Amino acid sequence: METNIQTAKRLLEADEVVAIPTETVYGLAGNALSNAAIVKIFAVKERPFFDPLIVHGADFEHLKAYVQNIPATAYELARHFMPGPLTLLLERRESIPDLITAGSPWVGLRAPAHPLTNELLQQLDFPLAAPSANPFGYISPTTAAHVAQQLGDKIPYILDGGVCNVGVESTIVGFPNGKPTVYRKGGLAIETLENIIGPVEVLAVSSSNPQAPGMLKSHYAPRIPLVLGNIPEMLDEWAGKKVGILSFFRQYTTLPAEQQVTLSPNGNFAEAAQKLFSAMRYLDQLDIDVILAELLPEKDLGRAINDRLRRAASDMKNSS
């Protein structure tokens, strides 16, 4: 884990894969125009080829050469939120390999707002494909240490940019029939989008053949079962079992403090989003039977957090 941009650049130019920091989560990056590099990304993550990848560039000016028929609304969103936790799903040009899009005519474009990675992207002659730097389906990494724990022996380099300050993946917006549509809730709140472009449609999560990255129904799952519901009621239901708690802002005196994580004691959505994946990882490493978690209010970044929690949740019921 180092901060040498030139080392990362040299490896990427040789079609190797490198872990990179962004403001959302760490990405597993490779040359987005090289099939050899793209195949390595899928292999390292053990990711199915039907789940498309996002293409990253320094800014929208660098990225728009790879797409066509760009709606005016997309330019407006790019002007306000790129670089930032926004991905635009646009009609790709032939220069984008089929492997990136899983054969779809659309490609996701993003400019990460992290100074280290932005500097790296400005020095490259190609964009980067960069899904989250974790084994497919598991909790996304928000520190270089998370990447090292999971992929350290599978990749040649981790560019260490500290802790991700957003903590959940980017919001994906497409424009079917010209209508702004959120394909994935993420680090840019829907209310923030609507303040710029007016009402947007929000799609439900897809369970197969996703049209955009991060749309699979089951994702972000810890190894210990995570159950959603009313925490006080679930504590009664799971009495006699070793439990962990993932709450928004409450602490529960009936359980040791080390077996629970409060995402934001002050009820701050941004703080909760930043801590979500780290909290799930911490609880997943404890000697417990189940993680009891609650949904947040369905507003602001609470929407994105709830989306990740629902996809991490197990269908398991207490059978004791």
C-alpha positions in Angstrom: 0.0 0.0 0.0 1.7 3.1 -1.3 1.0 6.5 -2.8 3.2 6.4 -5.9 1.1 7.5 -8.9 4.0 6.6 -11.3 4.0 3.0 -10.1 0.3 2.7 -10.6 0.6 4.3 -14.0 3.3 2.0 -15.2 1.3 -1.1 -14.1 -1.9 0.1 -15.8 0.0 0.8 -19.0 1.2 -2.8 -18.9 -2.4 -4.0 -18.7 -2.2 -4.9 -15.0 -4.9 -4.1 -12.5 -4.4 -1.7 -9.6 -6.6 -0.7 -6.6 -7.3 3.0 -6.6 -9.0 5.3 -4.1 -12.1 7.3 -4.9 -14.4 9.4 -2.7 -17.0 6.6 -2.8 -15.2 3.2 -2.4 -11.9 1.8 -3.6 -11.9 0.6 -7.2 -10.1 -2.3 -8.9 -8.8 -0.5 -12.0 -7.6 -1.5 -15.4 -7.4 0.0 -18.9 -11.0 0.3 -20.0 -10.0 0.0 -23.7 -8.0 -3.2 -23.2 -9.8 -6.6 -23.2 -6.8 -8.2 -21.5 -7.0 -5.8 -18.6 -10.8 -6.0 -18.4 -10.6 -9.8 -18.2 -8.2 -9.5 -15.3 -10.6 -7.3 -13.4 -13.4 -9.9 -13.8 -11.0 -12.8 -12.8 -9.6 -11.1 -9.7 -13.1 -10.1 -8.5 -14.7 -13.4 -9.6 -17.4 -11.2 -11.1 -19.9 -12.5 -13.6 -19.4 -11.1 -17.1 -23.1 -10.1 -17.3 -22.5 -7.4 -14.7 -21.2 -4.3 -16.5 -18.3 -2.0 -15.4 -18.1 1.8 -15.0 -15.5 3.8 -17.1 -13.6 6.4 -15.1 -11.9 9.6 -16.4 -10.5 12.8 -15.0 -13.6 14.8 -15.9 -16.5 14.7 -18.4 -14.4 16.4 -21.1 -12.1 13.3 -21.0 -15.0 10.9 -21.0 -17.5 12.3 -23.6 -15.3 11.1 -26.5 -16.5 7.5 -25.7 -20.2 8.2 -25.9 -22.7 9.8 -28.4 -26.1 11.5 -28.5 -25.5 13.1 -25.1 -28.7 14.7 -23.7 -28.6 18.3 -22.5 -29.6 17.1 -19.0 -26.5 14.9 -18.9 -24.3 17.9 -19.6 -26.1 19.8 -16.9 -25.5 17.0 -14.3 -21.9 16.7 -15.4 -21.4 20.4 -15.0 -22.6 20.3 -11.4 -21.4 16.9 -10.1 -18.4 15.8 -12.1 -16.0 15.0 -10.6 -18.2 13.6 -7.9 -20.3 10.5 -6.8 -22.3 10.5 -10.1 -22.2 8.0 -12.9 -24.0 8.9 -16.2 -25.3 6.0 -18.3 -25.0 7.1 -21.9 -24.9 5.6 -25.4 -21.5 4.2 -26.0 -19.2 4.5 -29.1 -17.6 1.5 -30.7 -14.3 2.3 -28.9 -15.8 0.9 -25.7 -15.3 -2.9 -25.6 -18.4 -5.2 -25.3 -16.8 -6.7 -22.1 -17.3 -3.3 -20.3 -21.0 -3.1 -21.0 -21.9 -6.8 -21.1 -23.0 -6.2 -24.7 -25.3 -3.3 -23.8 -25.4 -0.2 -26.0 -25.0 1.9 -22.8 -21.9 2.7 -20.8 -21.5 4.2 -17.3 -19.1 7.2 -17.1 -17.7 8.7 -13.9 -15.1 11.2 -12.8 -14.0 10.4 -9.2 -13.4 13.3 -6.9 -10.2 12.0 -5.2 -7.1 14.1 -5.8 -4.7 11.1 -6.1 -6.8 9.2 -8.6 -7.7 12.3 -10.5 -4.0 13.1 -10.9 -3.4 9.5 -12.1 -6.3 9.7 -14.6 -4.9 13.0 -16.0 -1.6 11.3 -16.7 -3.1 8.3 -18.5 -3.9 8.1 -22.3 -6.9 5.9 -21.6 -9.8 5.7 -19.2 -10.1 3.1 -16.4 -12.7 0.5 -15.7 -13.0 0.3 -12.0 -15.6 -1.7 -10.1 -15.2 -1.9 -6.3 -12.0 -3.6 -5.2 -13.5 -6.6 -3.4 -14.6 -10.2 -4.2 -17.9 -10.1 -6.1 -20.9 -9.8 -3.8 -19.0 -8.9 -0.6 -18.9 -5.6 1.2 -17.2 -2.8 -0.7 -13.8 -1.5 0.6 -13.5 2.1 2.0 -9.8 1.9 3.0 -6.6 0.5 1.5 -6.5 -2.0 4.3 -9.9 -3.4 3.3 -8.5 -4.1 -0.2 -5.3 -5.7 1.2 -7.4 -8.0 3.4 -9.4 -9.3 0.5 -7.3 -8.9 -2.7 -3.8 -8.2 -1.5 -2.3 -11.4 -2.9 -4.1 -11.1 -6.2 -3.1 -7.7 -7.3 0.3 -6.0 -7.8 -0.4 -2.6 -6.3 -2.8 -0.7 -4.0 -2.7 3.1 -4.3 -3.4 4.3 -0.8 -5.6 7.4 -0.6 -6.9 7.1 2.9 -10.5 6.6 4.0 -13.2 7.2 1.4 -15.2 10.3 2.5 -18.5 9.3 0.9 -18.5 5.6 1.6 -21.2 4.3 -0.7 -21.0 3.9 -4.5 -21.9 6.5 -7.0 -25.5 7.3 -8.0 -26.2 6.1 -11.6 -28.4 8.2 -13.8 -29.5 7.2 -17.3 -31.9 8.8 -19.8 -34.3 6.3 -21.4 -36.5 8.1 -23.8 -34.9 11.3 -22.6 -36.2 11.0 -19.0 -33.6 11.2 -16.2 -33.8 7.9 -14.4 -31.8 6.7 -11.3 -30.6 3.2 -11.9 -28.7 2.9 -8.7 -29.1 5.0 -5.5 -25.7 6.2 -4.2 -23.6 8.9 -2.8 -25.4 11.7 -4.6 -28.9 12.1 -3.0 -31.9 12.1 -5.2 -33.0 15.4 -3.7 -29.7 17.0 -4.7 -30.2 15.8 -8.3 -33.8 17.1 -8.4 -32.7 20.5 -7.2 -30.8 20.8 -10.5 -32.9 19.0 -13.1 -36.3 18.6 -11.5 -38.1 15.3 -10.9 -36.4 12.0 -11.7 -37.7 8.5 -12.0 -36.1 5.9 -9.6 -35.9 2.3 -10.8 -36.3 -0.7 -8.5 -33.3 -3.0 -8.1 -32.9 -5.6 -10.9 -32.4 -9.2 -9.9 -30.8 -10.4 -13.2 -29.4 -9.0 -16.4 -28.7 -5.6 -14.8 -28.7 -2.6 -17.2 -26.1 -0.8 -15.1 -23.5 -1.8 -12.5 -24.6 -2.5 -8.9 -28.2 -3.5 -9.8 -28.1 -7.1 -8.7 -30.7 -7.9 -6.0 -28.2 -9.7 -3.7 -25.0 -7.8 -3.1 -22.7 -6.2 -0.5 -23.4 -9.2 1.8 -21.4 -10.0 5.0 -20.7 -13.7 5.7 -22.7 -13.5 9.0 -26.4 -13.3 8.2 -27.8 -9.7 8.4 -31.4 -9.3 9.3 -33.4 -6.1 8.9 -36.2 -5.0 11.2 -37.1 -3.3 14.5 -34.0 -3.8 16.6 -35.8 -4.0 20.1 -38.2 -6.6 18.8 -35.5 -8.6 17.1 -33.4 -8.6 20.3 -36.3 -10.4 22.0 -36.7 -12.7 19.0 -33.0 -13.6 19.0 -32.6 -13.9 22.8 -30.1 -16.6 23.7 -28.1 -16.0 20.5 -24.9 -14.1 20.0 -26.0 -10.9 18.1 -24.4 -7.8 16.7 -26.3 -4.6 16.1 -26.0 -2.1 13.3 -28.1 1.0 14.2 -28.6 4.5 12.8 -28.1 6.5 16.0 -29.1 4.4 19.0 -27.1 2.4 21.5 -28.6 -0.6 23.3 -27.6 -1.1 27.0 -28.6 -4.7 26.9 -25.7 -5.6 24.6 -21.9 -5.0 25.0 -20.7 -1.9 23.2 -18.2 -3.9 21.2 -21.0 -5.9 19.6 -22.8 -2.9 18.2 -22.0 -0.1 15.7 -23.9 3.2 15.7 -23.6 4.8 12.2 -24.2 8.4 13.4 -25.0 9.3 17.0 -26.3 12.7 15.7 -28.4 11.1 12.9 -26.2 12.5 10.1 -26.8 10.7 6.8 -23.4 11.6 5.3 -21.6 10.2 8.4 -23.7 7.1 8.3 -23.0 6.5 4.6 -19.2 7.0 5.2 -19.2 4.4 8.0 -21.7 1.8 6.6 -19.3 -0.6 4.9 -16.7 -0.4 7.6 -19.3 -1.1 10.2 -20.6 -4.1 8.3 -17.0 -5.4 8.0 -16.3 -4.9 11.7 -19.5 -6.9 12.7 -18.7 -9.6 10.2 -15.5 -10.3 11.9 -17.0 -10.9 15.4 -17.9 -14.2 16.9 -21.7 -13.7 16.6 -24.6 -15.6 15.0 -26.4 -12.7 13.4 -26.3 -9.0 12.7 -29.5 -7.1 13.5 -29.9 -3.9 11.5 -32.5 -1.3 10.9 -33.4 0.9 7.9 -32.9 4.6 8.0 -35.5 7.2 7.1 -36.1 7.0 3.3 -34.7 10.4 2.4 -31.4 12.0 1.5 -28.5 9.4 1.6 -30.7 7.2 3.7 -32.2 5.9 0.4 -28.7 4.7 -0.7 -27.9 3.2 2.7 -31.2 1.4 2.8 -30.6 0.0 -0.7 -27.3 -1.5 0.4 -28.8 -2.9 3.6 -31.7 -4.6 1.7 -29.3 -6.2 -0.7 -26.9 -7.3 2.1 -29.8 -8.7 4.2 -30.3 -12.5 4.6 -33.7 -14.2 4.3 -32.7 -16.2 7.4 -35.2 -16.3 10.2 -34.6 -17.4 13.8 -35.4 -21.1 14.0 -34.4 -21.6 17.7 
